[in-house]
Amino acid sequence: MYVIFGAAGRVGHASAAALREAGQAVRAVVREVVQDGKPGESIAQVERLEQLGCEVAVADLRDTASVARAIEGAFAVQMLCPLPRTQGDLGAEMRQMIDASVAALQANPPQRVLGLSDYGAEHASGTGITTLFHYLETQLRGVDAQLIFLRSAEHMHNWARILPAVLTRGMLPSLHLPASKRFPTVAAQDVGRLAAELLLDDRALNVSPRVVSIESVQRVSTLDVARTLGELAQRDVTAREVPREGWAATLENAGLGAAHAQLIMDLYDAHNAGRIDVEANVSERHFGATTLAQALAAIVPVPARQTA
């Protein structure tokens, strides 16, 4: 049994689909399903997993017993570092979920554990929200299993969070400074498919942890993102560099709490200093085939066709 946490997300769904295509039994773990308007995974997301032939389980990552039930009988587990749904102390809540999940894995370790991690996770401090991925890797090292850390570059679909405002205003704010700076990105589905391949791969059983990186073949800039969005939406979109002193207001206006905004600001300070990149001594590097245009085409609404 392959157990995939975060299976309702883009990466997790891609992993579950690839494992099912390979004929494997998959338990797709999701958070609470939407009921009575409360936050949770949508019924449609759960149905998509069931249509793949997955067993769907609900687990509370803050509760060790709940995670333990989800991993029962697992040969391999794919674990992530999920964002809380609340606006409390984001870092503390993420560490709580990591601790609860790791405790369950330590008590009943599967043969193989893959942690979905991030570029920059080798740094213990000074990288904002990426320090939580460092914490995830550090805690997972205490699990008696073959460990795989799959570090991915910035996900292309993250631009979906601000897409409605961008298409309304024709302006793409950039915390990447300067906007012409090229940085690594990757499509979520490429990460998910590679994760499945690694879970199925028996060739490196003597290497633990096995650290693997993935990014797209071509690095991009915010200027590239703005141009691609404009082409897909058939309207002008301009990249605008947000001055460092304006970051807090920009992020809080986007709905982020102060603590969350600070973690993002620290992340982009590290990004702009060149600290968020593939680790120098990682020899196992992979490159996703999905282009920026292909990834954004999946999230940009198709423009209404103009009639003569």
N, C-alpha and C positions, 0 to 999 in steps of 0.2 A: 504494500500500500504506500502510495506517495501522497503526502499530506502537504497541501499548499495553503499557507496563510495569506490573507489579502487576495483571495482568488477572485473577488469581484472587481478588482482594479485591473488596469491595462496589462501590467506585467504578469500578475498572477493568473489572469485569464489566459494569456498567451502560453504560459507554462502548462496550465492544466490541459489546454487544447493539444499542445504538442505531446504531452505524455499520453493522453487518450489516443492520439493518432498512432502512437507507438505500442498501443495495446495494453497499457498499464492501468491498474486500478488507481483511481484518484479520489481522495477526500478533499473537497474544496471547502476551506474554512472561511467564513464571513463573520462580520460583526452583526449585531442585531438587525433584523429585517424591518423595514419601515412599517409602522403600524400607527394608525390614528394621527398621522402627520408628524410623528416623532422622527429624529434623525436616525438614519440607518441605511443599509443597502436596499436598493429597490427590488421589488418583486421581479421585474424584468431581468435584472442582473442575475438573480438566483435561478430563474428559469433558463437563462442561457447556459448556465453551468450544468443544470440537470439535463438539458438537451444534448450536452456533450457526453453524457453518461457518467457524470461525477456524482459521488455521494456528497451531499451538502451538509455541513455541520456548522452550527453557530457557536462561537466561543468569545468570551470576554477576556481580552489579553491582560487585564488587570488582575485576573484571578487565576492562580496557579492550578487549582483543581479543574477549572474550566478548560485551560490549555491542556492539562493532562488527559482529559477525556478525548480531546480532539486528536491527540497524537497516539492514542492507544493502538497498538498493532502496526505502527508505521515502520517501514523499511527506511524511508528517507523523508526529511522534512525541509520545506522551504520556508524560511522565516524572514520577516521584514521588520522595519522600524516605523510603525504607523504613526501618523499625526493624530493627536487627540481631536475630538469633535468640539471641545470646549475652548474657551479663551482664558483658561487659568494659567498656571505656571507650566508652559509647554514642555520645557526641558525636564522638569521633575516628573510630569505625567508620562513622558516617553521613557524615562529611566525606570519608572514603576512598571510599565508594560514589558520592558526588556527583562527586568529582574524576575517578574512572574513567569514569563515564558521560559527563560533560561533555567529557573528552578525546576519546572516541569520536565525539561529536556535532560537535566542532570539526574533526576530521579528515575527516569525511564528512557535512557538514550537510544535513539534509533542508530542504525549503522552509518547513516550519512546525514549531514546537516548542511544546507546551503543558506548562508546569510546574504540577503540582498543589501549591498553596501554602496558606497559612494566614492567618487574621486576625492582625494584629500583625507580619507579616513585614517591614513597612517599618522596624522597629526593629532596629538592629544589635546591641543588647545589652540585658540586663535583662529578658528574656522567657523564660528557660529554654529548653525544647526548641524553642520557636518561632524561636530564633535560627538553628536549622538550616535553616528555611525561608528565612530571610533569606540565608543562605549559598548555598542552592540558587539563588535568584533572582539573586544577585550573580554566581555562576559561569556561569549560563546566558546572562547578558548578553554573554559572550564568544563565543557561537555565532552564526555568520553566517546567521541564519534569521529569519523572522517569528516573534517571541516572544509568547506569551500566558501571563500569570500568572493562574491562577484561584485566588483566595484564598477559602477557605470558612471558615465558622464552625465551632465545636465540633460534631463528628458525634454525632448522637443514638445511634447504635449503640454508641458507646464505653461506655455503661452496661452493655453485655453482659458486660464484663470482671468486674464485681463482682455480677452478677445472682444467681448461685446463693447467695452469702452473704446478700444482701439478702432474698431470699425465704425463706431459712431462719430468719433472725433477726428479720425484720420491721423492719429499721432500715437506712436509706440514709445513709451518711456523706457529709458535704458539705464540700468544700474551698472552695466558693463561699461567701463570708461577706459579709453574713448569708445564711441559706438562703432568704430572701425576695427576694434580689437577682435581677433578671431579666437574662439574658444571651442572646446570639444562638446558635442551634443550627441544624443542617441535616441532612437525611437524605442518606445516602451516595448513594442512587440518583439523587437530584436533582442532586448534584454531577456524577456520571458522565454523566448525560444532557446537562447543560449543556456539559460538556467536549466531548462529541461534536459538539454544535451549533457550538461555537466552532471546532473543527478543520475543520468543513465550511464555515464562513462566510468568504466572500471580500470582505466589504464593508469591512473595515478594514485592507487590505494595507499602507497607508502609515503605520500606527501600530505601533511596536515599541519597547519591549514594550507590549502591550495588557493593562492591569491590570483584572481583572473580579472582582467580589465576589458571593458568594451566601450567603444565610441563609434560614431559614424565614420565613414571613409573620409569625408570632407569636413573640416572645421569651418565654422560660420561666424559672422559678426551680427550685431543687432541691425546693422544696415542691410545685411542679407535677409534677415527675418522680415524687416519692414517691406523690402521690395517684394519678397515672395508673398506676403500677406496681401499686398496691393494687387499683385497679378491675379491671385486667386479670387479676391473679392471684387476685382474690376473697379478699383477706386484708388485714389492716391493715399498712401500711408507713409508718413515721415517718421524716422527715428529721432527722438529728442533725448539728449543726454540730461539726466537729472543731476544737478549739482549735489555734492555730498551732503551739504547742509539741508537739502530738501528731501532727503531719503525718508526720514521719520514721518514727516507729514504725508508723503506720497503713499507709504505703506499703511499708515493708520487710516487714511482716507479710503484705502482699498479694503478695509474691514479687519485688518490684523490688529491684535492687541499689542500693547507696548512691548511685552516680553518677546512675543513672536517676531515683531518688527526688529527688535534689537538683534535677535539671532540671524535674521536675514541680512541686516546691515553688516554684521560681522562677517557673514559668509561672503558678501560681495567685496568687502575690503580685502579679504583673503584672495578672492578671485582676481581682483585687479592687481594684486601684488604677485600673481603667478603661482600661488600655493595650492590652487585647486586644479590638479592635473594628474595624469597617470604617474604613479610612483616610479621613480627612476629604476629600481631593481626588480620591477615586475616583468618577468620574461614572457608570461603567457598573455598575450594581447590579442583581442578579437575586434573585428570591425563590422558593424552592422551595415546591411545593404540598403536599408530604407533611407531615402534622401529627405532633406528638409521639406522640399515641395510635396513629396508624397505624404509625409507625416502631417503637415499642416492642411493638406487637402481634405483630410479626414475630419477636421474640426472646423473648417471655415464653411459657413453656409453658402450654398450654391447661389450665385447672384440671379436675380430674376432676369429672364431673357427680355431684351428690349425688342419691342415690335415696331415695325416701320409705320 
